[in-house]
């Protein structure tokens, strides 16, 4: 590997190329299918963690459809695609501490309904 080049992944979709990588990084490419009515059906997310700066970044996050085709290449380049730096999430305890009781109850009820649907769909309740 060349000293100035970055090893990473090139994702090609509908003729558009996106390169993700850093000198020291963890890269993820996730294709997801969600069956929950309140979420997207099919989605792709191309993201990573720049281990030198401790930044979590995202190159691509979009809906996809049946029949979409993707090409993934392992490459070296000195031209990384633009990315969005994701905000660091607050620790769960801090989030809960800032919520009023009604918000906590609403969140717990939503979690309960989600788990109830999952159990029913598997015939466990």
N, CA, C and O of each residue as an XYZ file, in Angstrom:
500
protein
N       0.851     -1.189      0.000
C       0.000      0.000      0.000
C       0.891      1.244      0.000
O       1.862      1.336      0.750
N       0.540      2.171     -0.840
C       1.275      3.426     -0.929
C       1.140      4.206      0.371
O       0.113      4.136      1.047
N       2.181      4.947      0.712
C       2.207      5.687      1.972
C       1.113      6.755      2.064
O       0.559      6.987      3.138
N       0.800      7.410      0.925
C      -0.180      8.494      0.928
C      -1.601      8.022      0.640
O      -2.543      8.806      0.754
N      -1.765      6.797      0.282
C      -3.080      6.268     -0.086
C      -3.797      5.711      1.131
O      -3.175      5.305      2.113
N      -5.124      5.701      1.045
C      -5.989      5.151      2.080
C      -6.629      3.886      1.534
O      -7.126      3.875      0.408
N      -6.618      2.832      2.316
C      -7.291      1.596      1.941
C      -8.736      1.703      2.411
O      -8.996      2.068      3.558
N      -9.666      1.388      1.532
C     -11.069      1.484      1.905
C     -11.945      0.786      0.888
O     -11.502     -0.119      0.181
N     -13.205      1.220      0.822
C     -14.189      0.573     -0.033
C     -14.857      1.602     -0.937
O     -15.211      2.701     -0.510
N     -15.018      1.212     -2.193
C     -15.753      2.031     -3.136
C     -17.096      1.348     -3.385
O     -17.148      0.171     -3.744
N     -18.153      2.080     -3.195
C     -19.506      1.585     -3.428
C     -20.028      2.277     -4.681
O     -20.018      3.504     -4.773
N     -20.485      1.478     -5.646
C     -21.021      2.027     -6.890
C     -22.493      1.641     -6.986
O     -22.847      0.465     -6.905
N     -23.347      2.658     -7.162
C     -24.792      2.451     -7.276
C     -25.330      3.452     -8.281
O     -25.148      4.659     -8.121
N     -25.992      2.956     -9.314
C     -26.581      3.790    -10.370
C     -25.554      4.748    -10.970
O     -25.861      5.908    -11.245
N     -24.342      4.256    -11.168
C     -23.294      5.050    -11.781
C     -22.586      6.013    -10.847
O     -21.603      6.638    -11.244
N     -23.059      6.148     -9.619
C     -22.430      7.055     -8.650
C     -21.468      6.263     -7.775
O     -21.779      5.161     -7.324
N     -20.291      6.848     -7.544
C     -19.261      6.200     -6.740
C     -19.079      6.941     -5.429
O     -19.027      8.170     -5.395
N     -18.981      6.164     -4.332
C     -18.705      6.716     -3.012
C     -17.549      5.915     -2.430
O     -17.609      4.687     -2.362
N     -16.494      6.613     -2.009
C     -15.358      5.927     -1.385
C     -15.326      6.254      0.094
O     -15.366      7.420      0.486
N     -15.254      5.221      0.906
C     -15.171      5.395      2.349
C     -13.922      4.747      2.897
O     -13.611      3.600      2.576
N     -13.211      5.482      3.720
C     -12.017      4.938      4.345
C     -11.210      6.031      5.003
O     -11.347      7.207      4.664
N     -10.371      5.646      5.941
C      -9.414      6.525      6.606
C      -8.142      5.704      6.813
O      -8.152      4.490      6.611
N      -7.066      6.343      7.207
C      -5.818      5.622      7.470
C      -6.019      4.551      8.540
O      -5.503      3.440      8.420
N      -6.767      4.889      9.576
C      -7.002      3.972     10.695
C      -8.499      4.014     10.995
O      -8.986      4.946     11.635
N      -9.228      2.992     10.527
C     -10.682      3.080     10.605
C     -11.339      1.715     10.701
O     -10.750      0.679     10.391
N     -12.569      1.765     11.140
C     -13.470      0.624     11.080
C     -14.622      1.056     10.181
O     -15.275      2.065     10.447
N     -14.873      0.296      9.116
C     -15.873      0.671      8.116
C     -17.004     -0.358      8.125
O     -16.754     -1.560      8.221
N     -18.251      0.117      8.023
C     -19.393     -0.799      7.951
C     -20.268     -0.444      6.752
O     -20.463      0.722      6.408
N     -20.779     -1.493      6.141
C     -21.729     -1.361      5.054
C     -22.890     -2.277      5.417
O     -22.742     -3.498      5.454
N     -24.047     -1.676      5.685
C     -25.187     -2.441      6.188
C     -26.369     -2.290      5.244
O     -26.775     -1.178      4.907
N     -26.910     -3.418      4.825
C     -28.161     -3.454      4.087
C     -29.205     -3.941      5.076
O     -29.022     -4.996      5.685
N     -30.300     -3.203      5.255
C     -31.293     -3.620      6.244
C     -32.685     -3.684      5.637
O     -33.026     -2.941      4.716
N     -33.473     -4.594      6.183
C     -34.872     -4.756      5.807
C     -35.672     -4.725      7.102
O     -35.531     -5.607      7.949
N     -36.501     -3.717      7.249
C     -37.325     -3.582      8.443
C     -38.778     -3.828      8.083
O     -39.285     -3.302      7.093
N     -39.434     -4.625      8.890
C     -40.834     -4.930      8.628
C     -41.776     -4.107      9.496
O     -42.994     -4.181      9.336
N     -41.220     -3.328     10.409
C     -42.064     -2.482     11.256
C     -42.661     -1.359     10.412
O     -41.958     -0.740      9.613
N     -43.944     -1.096     10.583
C     -44.659     -0.115      9.759
C     -44.080      1.294      9.888
O     -44.145      2.072      8.936
N     -43.516      1.635     11.047
C     -43.033      2.997     11.261
C     -41.602      3.201     10.775
O     -41.054      4.292     10.931
N     -40.987      2.176     10.191
C     -39.622      2.297      9.713
C     -39.563      2.072      8.209
O     -40.523      1.598      7.602
N     -38.434      2.416      7.620
C     -38.220      2.213      6.196
C     -38.179      0.720      5.902
O     -37.800     -0.076      6.762
N     -38.567      0.341      4.690
C     -38.551     -1.068      4.326
C     -37.148     -1.565      3.998
O     -36.676     -2.519      4.616
N     -36.479     -0.941      3.047
C     -35.134     -1.343      2.645
C     -34.216     -0.131      2.709
O     -34.589      0.969      2.301
N     -33.016     -0.345      3.224
C     -32.113      0.781      3.436
C     -30.666      0.304      3.323
O     -30.355     -0.857      3.592
N     -29.796      1.221      2.920
C     -28.356      0.960      2.924
C     -27.688      2.051      3.747
O     -28.049      3.224      3.660
N     -26.704      1.642      4.551
C     -25.926      2.606      5.333
C     -24.450      2.253      5.185
O     -24.040      1.124      5.451
N     -23.668      3.225      4.760
C     -22.226      3.092      4.578
C     -21.596      4.074      5.548
O     -21.672      5.286      5.342
N     -20.976      3.565      6.603
C     -20.473      4.440      7.656
C     -19.164      3.898      8.209
O     -18.681      2.848      7.786
N     -18.604      4.625      9.154
C     -17.352      4.179      9.734
C     -16.962      4.973     10.955
O     -17.608      5.952     11.329
N     -15.890      4.521     11.562
C     -15.331      5.173     12.738
C     -13.885      5.525     12.409
O     -13.059      4.641     12.181
N     -13.586      6.825     12.386
C     -12.209      7.269     12.200
C     -11.529      7.101     13.552
O     -11.787      7.869     14.479
N     -10.670      6.107     13.666
C     -10.066      5.770     14.954
C      -9.028      6.789     15.405
O      -8.706      6.855     16.591
N      -8.502      7.582     14.478
C      -7.537      8.615     14.853
C      -8.218      9.808     15.509
O      -7.704     10.363     16.480
N      -9.382     10.207     14.979
C     -10.091     11.379     15.521
C     -11.255     10.988     16.424
O     -11.882     11.849     17.041
N     -11.542      9.698     16.501
C     -12.677      9.170     17.261
C     -14.005      9.778     16.791
O     -14.896     10.045     17.597
N     -14.119      9.991     15.483
C     -15.356     10.501     14.899
C     -16.114      9.362     14.237
O     -15.530      8.517     13.560
N     -17.411      9.357     14.444
C     -18.296      8.425     13.762
C     -18.845      9.160     12.548
O     -19.416     10.242     12.680
N     -18.672      8.571     11.356
C     -19.041      9.272     10.130
C     -19.978      8.430      9.275
O     -20.103      7.219      9.457
N     -20.630      9.107      8.340
C     -21.567      8.433      7.444
C     -21.371      8.974      6.032
O     -21.439     10.181      5.799
N     -21.128      8.060      5.093
C     -20.992      8.438      3.696
C     -22.332      8.347      2.975
O     -22.615      9.136      2.073
N     -23.147      7.389      3.373
C     -24.398      7.167      2.659
C     -25.412      6.530      3.600
O     -25.074      5.628      4.367
N     -26.648      6.998      3.542
C     -27.756      6.403      4.296
C     -29.016      6.725      3.491
O     -29.496      7.859      3.499
N     -29.546      5.706      2.794
C     -30.686      5.994      1.933
C     -31.562      4.768      1.741
O     -31.153      3.631      1.973
N     -32.784      5.047      1.308
C     -33.718      3.976      0.974
C     -33.252      3.320     -0.314
O     -32.685      3.973     -1.191
N     -33.497      2.023     -0.417
C     -33.219      1.291     -1.647
C     -34.468      0.501     -2.006
O     -35.409      0.419     -1.217
N     -34.470     -0.075     -3.193
C     -35.649     -0.831     -3.621
C     -35.218     -2.153     -4.246
O     -34.055     -2.339     -4.602
N     -36.168     -3.055     -4.371
C     -35.927     -4.349     -4.989
C     -35.382     -4.119     -6.400
O     -35.921     -3.313     -7.157
N     -34.329     -4.821     -6.738
C     -33.722     -4.697     -8.054
C     -32.517     -3.777     -8.090
O     -31.760     -3.800     -9.061
N     -32.314     -2.958     -7.048
C     -31.123     -2.106     -7.008
C     -29.879     -2.986     -7.023
O     -29.850     -4.046     -6.398
N     -28.857     -2.542     -7.737
C     -27.607     -3.281     -7.812
C     -26.470     -2.428     -7.282
O     -26.424     -1.217     -7.498
N     -25.564     -3.075     -6.591
C     -24.410     -2.403     -5.994
C     -23.148     -3.158     -6.347
O     -23.146     -4.386     -6.428
N     -22.070     -2.414     -6.556
C     -20.747     -3.008     -6.743
C     -19.885     -2.465     -5.621
O     -19.873     -1.263     -5.353
N     -19.157     -3.370     -4.962
C     -18.272     -2.975     -3.863
C     -16.855     -3.375     -4.256
O     -16.594     -4.534     -4.581
N     -15.942     -2.407     -4.224
C     -14.543     -2.671     -4.562
C     -13.654     -2.285     -3.385
O     -13.871     -1.262     -2.736
N     -12.661     -3.112     -3.124
C     -11.624     -2.776     -2.145
C     -10.563     -2.015     -2.927
O     -10.020     -2.530     -3.904
N     -10.264     -0.781     -2.497
C      -9.367      0.080     -3.262
C      -8.459      0.886     -2.357
O      -8.676      1.007     -1.151
N      -7.436      1.430     -2.989
C      -6.585      2.430     -2.359
C      -6.807      3.742     -3.098
O      -6.902      3.760     -4.325
N      -6.888      4.821     -2.366
C      -7.060      6.130     -3.005
C      -6.575      7.215     -2.058
O      -6.367      6.976     -0.868
N      -6.399      8.401     -2.602
C      -6.105      9.574     -1.774
C      -7.277     10.554     -1.851
O      -7.167     11.709     -1.441
N      -8.409     10.064     -2.389
C      -9.584     10.908     -2.590
C     -10.798     10.290     -1.891
O     -11.554      9.542     -2.510
N     -10.984     10.596     -0.615
C     -12.111     10.087      0.166
C     -13.351     10.927     -0.146
O     -13.258     12.148     -0.274
N     -14.500     10.282     -0.267
C     -15.752     10.992     -0.542
C     -16.154     11.845      0.662
O     -15.798     11.527      1.797
N     -16.896     12.929      0.415
C     -17.410     13.741      1.523
C     -18.272     12.890      2.455
O     -18.920     11.941      2.014
N     -18.276     13.229      3.722
C     -19.038     12.472      4.720
C     -19.644     13.418      5.740
O     -19.271     14.587      5.841
N     -20.589     12.875      6.492
C     -21.238     13.619      7.572
C     -20.732     13.047      8.892
O     -20.746     11.832      9.091
N     -20.285     13.921      9.795
C     -19.870     13.484     11.127
C     -21.125     13.373     11.989
O     -21.891     14.328     12.119
N     -21.323     12.191     12.578
C     -22.502     11.963     13.411
C     -22.244     12.465     14.828
O     -21.133     12.363     15.349
N     -23.297     13.009     15.440
C     -23.184     13.458     16.831
C     -23.010     12.268     17.744
O     -23.574     11.198     17.518
N     -22.210     12.475     18.789
C     -22.052     11.415     19.781
C     -23.324     11.361     20.624
O     -23.782     12.384     21.132
N     -23.890     10.165     20.771
C     -25.109     10.058     21.581
C     -24.795     10.254     23.067
O     -23.714      9.918     23.550
N     -25.769     10.803     23.758
C     -25.632     10.944     25.208
C     -25.761      9.573     25.865
O     -26.484      8.713     25.360
N     -25.078      9.361     26.971
C     -25.287      8.103     27.706
C     -26.760      7.976     28.116
O     -27.419      8.971     28.420
N     -27.255      6.756     28.118
C     -28.661      6.479     28.413
C     -29.094      7.109     29.740
O     -30.191      7.660     29.838
N     -28.244      7.029     30.748
C     -28.587      7.580     32.063
C     -28.813      9.093     31.981
O     -29.690      9.625     32.662
N     -28.029      9.784     31.154
C     -28.196     11.236     30.997
C     -29.504     11.555     30.283
O     -30.195     12.511     30.637
N     -29.839     10.756     29.281
C     -31.094     10.963     28.551
C     -32.267     10.787     29.503
O     -33.175     11.618     29.538
N     -32.249      9.702     30.277
C     -33.335      9.452     31.229
C     -33.446     10.550     32.277
O     -34.552     10.940     32.654
N     -32.322     11.044     32.744
C     -32.321     12.085     33.780
C     -32.987     13.370     33.293
O     -33.527     14.130     34.097
N     -32.952     13.620     31.978
C     -33.531     14.839     31.416
C     -35.006     14.693     31.044
O     -35.659     15.673     30.687
N     -35.526     13.472     31.127
C     -36.913     13.226     30.722
C     -37.863     13.415     31.910
O     -37.526     13.111     33.054
N     -39.065     13.929     31.600
C     -40.082     14.015     32.640
C     -40.790     12.661     32.720
O     -40.667     11.842     31.809
N     -41.529     12.424     33.802
C     -42.142     11.121     34.045
C     -43.044     10.671     32.900
O     -43.043      9.493     32.542
N     -43.817     11.599     32.316
C     -44.716     11.233     31.218
C     -43.939     10.726     29.999
O     -44.372      9.790     29.326
N     -42.787     11.352     29.720
C     -41.958     10.916     28.604
C     -41.381      9.518     28.855
O     -41.324      8.692     27.944
N     -40.962      9.265     30.079
C     -40.422      7.948     30.432
C     -41.499      6.883     30.289
O     -41.245      5.814     29.734
N     -42.703      7.169     30.788
C     -43.799      6.210     30.669
C     -44.173      5.972     29.211
O     -44.439      4.835     28.822
N     -44.197      7.020     28.405
C     -44.516      6.880     26.981
C     -43.459      6.023     26.274
O     -43.793      5.193     25.428
N     -42.197      6.225     26.620
C     -41.118      5.446     26.031
C     -41.246      3.968     26.432
O     -41.101      3.079     25.593
N     -41.513      3.718     27.701
C     -41.652      2.340     28.179
C     -42.859      1.662     27.537
O     -42.797      0.478     27.209
N     -43.951      2.392     27.355
C     -45.143      1.824     26.720
C     -44.851      1.470     25.261
O     -45.272      0.418     24.780
N     -44.135      2.345     24.562
C     -43.760      2.087     23.172
C     -42.875      0.833     23.093
O     -43.056      0.003     22.203
N     -41.930      0.697     24.012
C     -41.074     -0.494     24.047
C     -41.905     -1.747     24.317
O     -41.687     -2.791     23.702
N     -42.848     -1.634     25.232
C     -43.720     -2.764     25.559
C     -44.515     -3.203     24.329
O     -44.578     -4.395     24.026
N     -45.130     -2.234     23.606
C     -45.932     -2.558     22.434
C     -45.070     -3.211     21.343
O     -45.515     -4.141     20.670
N     -43.862     -2.728     21.176
C     -42.951     -3.315     20.195
C     -42.641     -4.773     20.558
O     -42.732     -5.658     19.707
N     -42.281     -5.017     21.802
C     -41.972     -6.381     22.246
C     -43.200     -7.278     22.175
O     -43.089     -8.454     21.828
N     -44.365     -6.739     22.500
C     -45.599     -7.506     22.425
C     -45.862     -7.958     20.980
O     -46.214     -9.115     20.750
N     -45.691     -7.050     20.006
C     -45.878     -7.406     18.591
C     -44.897     -8.495     18.165
O     -45.266     -9.432     17.457
N     -43.645     -8.363     18.602
C     -42.629     -9.364     18.251
C     -43.008    -10.740     18.803
O     -42.926    -11.739     18.089
N     -43.418    -10.794     20.058
C     -43.793    -12.066     20.682
C     -45.018    -12.666     20.022
O     -45.078    -13.877     19.809
N     -46.002    -11.828     19.694
C     -47.213    -12.312     19.024
C     -46.868    -12.858     17.635
O     -47.393    -13.894     17.228
N     -45.993    -12.168     16.917
C     -45.641    -12.621     15.560
C     -44.921    -13.970     15.581
O     -44.919    -14.690     14.582
N     -44.322    -14.304     16.695
C     -43.628    -15.587     16.832
C     -44.495    -16.631     17.525
O     -44.055    -17.757     17.757
N     -45.751    -16.247     17.860
C     -46.679    -17.174     18.490
C     -46.325    -17.495     19.934
O     -46.727    -18.537     20.452
N     -45.580    -16.616     20.587
C     -45.174    -16.876     21.964
C     -46.168    -16.333     22.992
O     -46.132    -16.715     24.162
N     -47.051    -15.444     22.547
C     -48.133    -14.971     23.448
C     -49.417    -14.857     22.650
O     -50.453    -14.480     23.198
